[in-house]
Amino acid sequence: MYNIPYYKEDDQVIINQFVAKHPFAMISGTGVNPKPVATQVPLLLEDNNGRKVLRGHVMKNTDHHKGFVANEDVLVVFTGKDCYVSGTWYSQPHTASTWNYMSVYVNGIIRFVDDTGLRDIMRKTTLHFEGSNPQSPTVYDNLDPGFIKRASAMIAGFEIEITKMEAVFKLSQDRDQESYRNIIEKLKSQEDDGPSIAAEMEMREKALYRKK
């Protein structure tokens, strides 16, 4: 993680909102070999009796499933928009270019749940991503029981108990205000992720330069 203080986001509400907005995360750990293993899955952040947890599911008997069973320490990375920032946009352009991005890093302990726990995870996950519409035909409770039985035999539900959560929102906070404003305007004129990063920077501009 790019652990520089002025790039860190400490507001837990903002971090939680970011995780909810970008739920498709990368989980990495150590395999049984031991070689690195990783997978990407949608995760829900929940409060479980005062403990913050991430809940989701993976396919059984994959390298990552076997690795997570053998080694419970995992790292989860939630990523948002990102974009290239040219050094030519700075007030002093004779310097290196960089990349702006937003990510949340979660360390935790992964534990696999029983069949009851898996049903709860699948019920909440399908309902959440179907916009809390209980009438959707793809919500867990509306699926064919035979399909549920076959699918459930192939997946494993899990819960990750969060031990550490940190956010890096690298948004040119180290630049003078002239450069900062110019970066925003350049990004606004782009396609893809540029305008989104520009909007994030604009939200922080007033507070950032009031401190300096």
KOLBADO-204746 format. One line per 8 residues: number of its first residue (from 1); their letters; for each residue x, y, z of N, C-alpha, C. Coordinates in pm, whole numbers, plus 50000, padded with zeros to 5 digits. Layout:
// residues N
NUM> A> X/Y/Z/X/Y/Z/X/Y/Z; ...
// end
This chain:
// residues 212
1> MYNIPYYK> 50084/49881/50000/50000/50000/50000/50087/50124/50000; 50044/50228/49928/50116/50354/49919/50090/50433/50048; 50171/50406/50150/50141/50453/50285/50203/50590/50313; 50143/50694/50253/50187/50832/50273/50072/50909/50337; 50095/50975/50451/49986/51034/50529/49888/51121/50451; 49938/51209/50363/49844/51301/50298/49760/51235/50189; 49786/51108/50158/49701/51035/50065/49599/50946/50139; 49607/50941/50270/49521/50851/50347/49384/50915/50374
9> EDDQVIIN> 49281/50834/50369/49146/50877/50407/49114/50810/50541; 49082/50891/50643/49059/50837/50777/48913/50836/50819; 48826/50899/50741/48685/50904/50777/48621/50768/50748; 48581/50697/50852/48528/50561/50835/48398/50559/50758; 48319/50663/50771/48193/50670/50696/48222/50675/50547; 48319/50758/50507/48357/50769/50366/48414/50637/50315; 48495/50572/50399/48554/50443/50359/48445/50338/50339; 48350/50331/50431/48240/50236/50420/48156/50262/50293
17> QFVAKHPF> 48134/50390/50264/48058/50425/50144/48132/50382/50018; 48264/50397/50019/48345/50356/49904/48336/50206/49883; 48347/50128/49991/48337/49983/49982/48200/49941/49928; 48095/50007/49973/47960/49975/49927/47943/50009/49779; 48009/50114/49734/47997/50158/49595/48080/50072/49500; 48188/50011/49554/48279/49930/49471/48294/49791/49533; 48188/49710/49532/48189/49583/49606/48267/49469/49540; 48302/49483/49412/48371/49375/49343/48520/49385/49374
25> AMISGTGV> 48565/49305/49471/48698/49321/49529/48790/49205/49498; 48920/49231/49512/49023/49129/49496/49061/49075/49634; 49049/48943/49652/49094/48878/49776/49221/48801/49743; 49327/48825/49818/49452/48753/49795/49501/48690/49924; 49575/48582/49908/49629/48511/50023/49740/48419/49979; 49768/48320/50061/49874/48223/50032/49814/48087/50006; 49856/48025/49896/49804/47894/49862/49868/47784/49945; 49831/47662/49916/49883/47549/49992/50025/47514/49950
33> NPKPVATQ> 50076/47573/49842/50206/47536/49783/50332/47569/49865; 50359/47686/49920/50269/47801/49924/50301/47903/49813; 50206/47926/49726/50217/48028/49623/50102/48126/49639; 50119/48249/49593/50010/48347/49606/49886/48300/49531; 49770/48329/49589/49642/48302/49524/49555/48426/49535; 49464/48441/49439/49376/48558/49441/49251/48528/49360; 49145/48601/49392/49022/48592/49315/48945/48722/49334; 48852/48749/49244/48767/48867/49254/48623/48824/49274
41> VPLLLEDN> 48560/48879/49375/48422/48844/49408/48350/48966/49465; 48217/48971/49454/48141/49078/49521/48133/49049/49671; 48150/49154/49751/48149/49140/49896/48053/49241/49959; 47989/49200/50066/47903/49290/50143/47968/49317/50278; 47974/49445/50314/48027/49486/50444/47913/49490/50544; 47929/49417/50655/47823/49409/50755/47880/49426/50896; 47792/49464/50987/47825/49470/51128/47763/49348/51194; 47847/49259/51244/47800/49134/51303/47827/49136/51453
49> NGRKVLRG> 47728/49181/51528/47741/49189/51675/47863/49271/51717; 47880/49386/51653/47990/49475/51687/48119/49446/51612; 48122/49338/51536/48239/49304/51456/48212/49339/51310; 48306/49410/51247/48291/49439/51106/48340/49320/51026; 48255/49275/50932/48291/49159/50852/48256/49184/50706; 48325/49112/50618/48291/49106/50477/48237/48966/50449; 48130/48958/50372/48070/48828/50345/48056/48806/50195; 48082/48682/50152/48072/48649/50011/48083/48500/49990
57> HVMKNTDH> 48110/48459/49866/48124/48317/49837/48222/48298/49722; 48281/48179/49715/48373/48142/49607/48340/48001/49558; 48391/47969/49441/48376/47834/49388/48463/47739/49469; 48409/47622/49500/48485/47521/49576/48595/47458/49491; 48696/47407/49562/48803/47327/49503/48886/47401/49398; 48889/47533/49406/48980/47613/49325/49108/47634/49405; 49212/47685/49339/49337/47710/49412/49317/47808/49526; 49234/47913/49502/49214/48012/49608/49129/47957/49722
65> HKGFVANE> 49027/47877/49692/48947/47818/49798/49033/47730/49888; 49113/47644/49827/49201/47557/49905/49303/47639/49984; 49355/47744/49921/49452/47829/49990/49393/47901/50109; 49270/47954/50093/49205/48026/50203/49167/47933/50318; 49137/47808/50285/49110/47709/50390/49236/47681/50470; 49349/47668/50400/49476/47635/50466/49539/47753/50537; 49518/47875/50483/49582/47996/50537/49476/48105/50548; 49433/48132/50669/49317/48218/50690/49344/48367/50679
73> DVLVVFTG> 49471/48410/50678/49502/48553/50666/49488/48598/50521; 49404/48697/50498/49382/48744/50362/49391/48897/50354; 49414/48944/50233/49413/49087/50203/49305/49109/50098; 49218/49205/50124/49111/49239/50030/49134/49381/49981; 49125/49400/49849/49147/49533/49792/49024/49574/49711; 48965/49687/49751/48854/49748/49678/48911/49864/49597; 48885/49866/49468/48941/49972/49384/48830/50050/49316; 48855/50179/49298/48759/50265/49229/48816/50316/49099
81> KDCYVSGT> 48782/50438/49064/48829/50498/48940/48978/50532/48951; 49045/50540/48835/49186/50578/48833/49217/50649/48702; 49323/50728/48699/49358/50798/48576/49504/50845/48579; 49558/50863/48461/49693/50916/48442/49692/51067/48462; 49794/51118/48530/49810/51262/48551/49945/51303/48494; 49943/51382/48391/50067/51424/48324/50139/51532/48403; 50270/51521/48411/50350/51624/48476/50340/51759/48407; 50298/51759/48280/50284/51885/48207/50168/51969/48258
89> WYSQPHTA> 50083/51910/48343/49969/51984/48396/50005/52062/48523; 50127/52043/48575/50168/52111/48697/50216/52253/48668; 50214/52335/48770/50266/52471/48755/50415/52470/48724; 50485/52368/48771/50626/52344/48736/50631/52209/48663; 50621/52208/48530/50601/52084/48455/50722/51993/48441; 50841/52039/48478/50960/51955/48462/50972/51857/48580; 50880/51764/48583/50876/51665/48690/50806/51540/48639; 50807/51436/48720/50749/51309/48677/50596/51315/48674
97> STWNYMSV> 50540/51240/48581/50395/51222/48578/50357/51117/48683; 50228/51099/48704/50186/51006/48809/50050/50946/48774; 49990/50881/48872/49859/50818/48856/49775/50850/48978; 49653/50894/48957/49559/50916/49067/49462/50799/49076; 49428/50759/49198/49341/50644/49216/49283/50644/49357; 49185/50555/49378/49122/50540/49508/49109/50392/49538; 49160/50349/49654/49155/50208/49692/49138/50195/49843; 49074/50087/49883/49063/50051/50025/49124/49914/50044
105> YVNGIIRF> 49209/49901/50146/49281/49777/50175/49232/49721/50308; 49192/49595/50307/49138/49532/50426/49219/49406/50458; 49274/49401/50578/49334/49277/50628/49231/49207/50714; 49227/49074/50704/49129/49003/50784/49154/48853/50791; 49067/48789/50868/49071/48645/50887/48948/48586/50818; 48972/48496/50721/48862/48437/50647/48821/48303/50711; 48691/48287/50727/48638/48162/50783/48518/48119/50699; 48515/47993/50663/48406/47940/50582/48290/47898/50671
113> VDDTGLRD> 48170/47920/50620/48049/47900/50699/47980/47769/50659; 47881/47729/50740/47805/47607/50711/47694/47637/50610; 47611/47538/50582/47506/47553/50482/47407/47663/50518; 47377/47676/50646/47285/47781/50689/47346/47918/50662; 47474/47931/50693/47543/48056/50668/47549/48089/50520; 47572/47988/50437/47576/48009/50291/47441/48057/50240; 47334/47997/50288/47200/48040/50244/47176/48186/50279; 47219/48225/50398/47202/48364/50442/47282/48459/50353
121> IMRKTTLH> 47405/48421/50321/47489/48503/50234/47428/48517/50095; 47382/48406/50038/47325/48411/49904/47194/48490/49903; 47115/48476/50005/46989/48550/50014/47017/48701/50018; 47108/48743/50104/47139/48885/50117/47209/48940/49992; 47299/48859/49935/47373/48905/49818/47282/48926/49698; 47200/48827/49668/47112/48839/49552/47010/48952/49571; 46957/48965/49691/46860/49072/49716/46926/49208/49705; 47047/49221/49758/47118/49349/49754/47143/49395/49610
129> FEGSNPQS> 47197/49306/49528/47235/49346/49393/47116/49349/49296; 47003/49299/49338/46881/49315/49260/46801/49436/49306; 46869/49526/49377/46806/49650/49418/46701/49634/49525; 46721/49532/49613/46627/49503/49722/46486/49476/49669; 46480/49415/49551/46351/49382/49491/46320/49234/49517; 46235/49204/49614/46207/49063/49649/46133/48988/49539; 46079/49060/49440/46007/48995/49332/46096/48952/49217; 46222/48990/49219/46313/48954/49110/46326/48802/49101
137> PTVYDNLD> 46317/48744/48981/46326/48599/48967/46462/48541/49000; 46566/48626/49007/46700/48575/49038/46738/48589/49184; 46649/48647/49266/46670/48651/49410/46666/48508/49465; 46749/48479/49562/46766/48343/49614/46634/48271/49641; 46544/48338/49710/46419/48272/49751/46327/48242/49633; 46354/48300/49515/46270/48276/49399/46332/48176/49300; 46449/48126/49333/46515/48029/49246/46457/47889/49264; 46470/47808/49160/46423/47671/49165/46502/47593/49270
145> PGFIKRAS> 46437/47521/49361/46507/47447/49466/46611/47350/49412; 46582/47288/49298/46678/47196/49239/46805/47268/49196; 46788/47387/49138/46904/47466/49098/46985/47508/49220; 46915/47550/49324/46984/47592/49447/47066/47478/49504; 47010/47359/49504/47082/47243/49559/47208/47213/49479; 47196/47217/49346/47313/47189/49261/47418/47298/49275; 47376/47425/49274/47470/47536/49281/47538/47543/49417; 47463/47518/49522/47518/47527/49657/47627/47424/49682
153> AMIAGFEI> 47618/47312/49613/47719/47207/49630/47854/47248/49571; 47852/47351/49485/47974/47392/49416/48037/47520/49472; 47972/47581/49571/48025/47707/49625/48041/47699/49776; 48126/47786/49827/48153/47793/49971/48134/47937/50017; 48048/47955/50116/48028/48088/50173/48133/48117/50279; 48167/48244/50292/48269/48282/50391/48238/48415/50455; 48306/48436/50564/48302/48562/50638/48445/48603/50668; 48478/48727/50640/48612/48779/50670/48600/48876/50787
161> EITKMEAV> 48658/48838/50900/48660/48929/51015/48770/49033/50992; 48731/49158/50989/48825/49266/50956/48914/49298/51075; 49044/49293/51052/49140/49329/51156/49203/49465/51131; 49199/49510/51006/49258/49639/50971/49196/49688/50841; 49163/49816/50835/49106/49874/50714/49169/50011/50690; 49229/50028/50574/49295/50154/50540/49256/50196/50399; 49252/50326/50377/49216/50378/50245/49324/50471/50192; 49357/50454/50066/49448/50545/49996/49370/50609/49883
169> FKLSQDRD> 49345/50738/49896/49280/50816/49792/49385/50913/49740; 49463/50870/49644/49574/50950/49590/49518/51044/49485; 49499/51170/49524/49427/51267/49441/49503/51399/49430; 49635/51390/49411/49720/51508/49391/49720/51604/49510; 49702/51549/49631/49700/51633/49750/49835/51701/49777; 49942/51652/49716/50076/51709/49740/50107/51824/49646; 50014/51863/49560/50040/51968/49462/49989/52104/49509; 50049/52210/49457/50001/52345/49486/49863/52363/49424
177> QESYRNII> 49789/52465/49470/49651/52478/49427/49637/52507/49278; 49731/52580/49220/49727/52606/49076/49735/52475/48998; 49828/52389/49037/49841/52259/48970/49716/52175/48993; 49667/52175/49115/49549/52096/49152/49430/52135/49066; 49408/52266/49053/49295/52314/48974/49313/52279/48826; 49436/52288/48776/49461/52257/48635/49440/52108/48607; 49482/52023/48701/49461/51879/48686/49312/51850/48676; 49232/51914/48762/49088/51895/48759/49031/51929/48622
185> EKLKSQED> 49071/52044/48567/49018/52088/48439/49060/51994/48326; 49183/51945/48330/49231/51851/48229/49152/51721/48235; 49128/51672/48358/49056/51546/48373/48909/51558/48332; 48851/51674/48355/48711/51695/48316/48690/51679/48166; 48792/51711/48088/48779/51708/47942/48801/51569/47884; 48837/51473/47970/48865/51338/47923/48740/51250/47923; 48756/51131/47869/48652/51031/47877/48693/50931/47986; 48621/50822/47997/48652/50716/48093/48649/50768/48236
193> DGPSIAAE> 48757/50744/48314/48755/50772/48458/48792/50915/48495; 48847/50991/48400/48895/51126/48431/48793/51215/48500; 48673/51231/48446/48574/51318/48510/48536/51275/48651; 48535/51144/48675/48502/51096/48810/48609/51134/48910; 48736/51119/48872/48845/51159/48960/48843/51310/48981; 48814/51387/48875/48804/51532/48886/48697/51572/48987; 48585/51503/48984/48476/51533/49077/48517/51505/49222; 48589/51395/49243/48639/51363/49377/48736/51470/49424
201> MEMREKAL> 48822/51516/49336/48918/51620/49373/48848/51751/49407; 48747/51785/49330/48674/51910/49356/48607/51909/49493; 48555/51795/49534/48490/51784/49664/48587/51811/49778; 48715/51782/49755/48815/51794/49861/48896/51924/49854; 48880/51998/49748/48968/52114/49724/48962/52218/49835; 48843/52258/49874/48830/52365/49973/48895/52326/50106; 48866/52205/50154/48924/52159/50282/49073/52142/50271; 49121/52094/50156/49263/52069/50138/49344/52196/50147
209> YRKK> 49300/52301/50081/49381/52423/50078/49350/52519/50190; 49244/52492/50265/49221/52566/50388/49325/52527/50492; 49372/52402/50485/49471/52352/50582/49611/52403/50553; 49637/52440/50427/49774/52475/50388/49800/52625/50400
// end
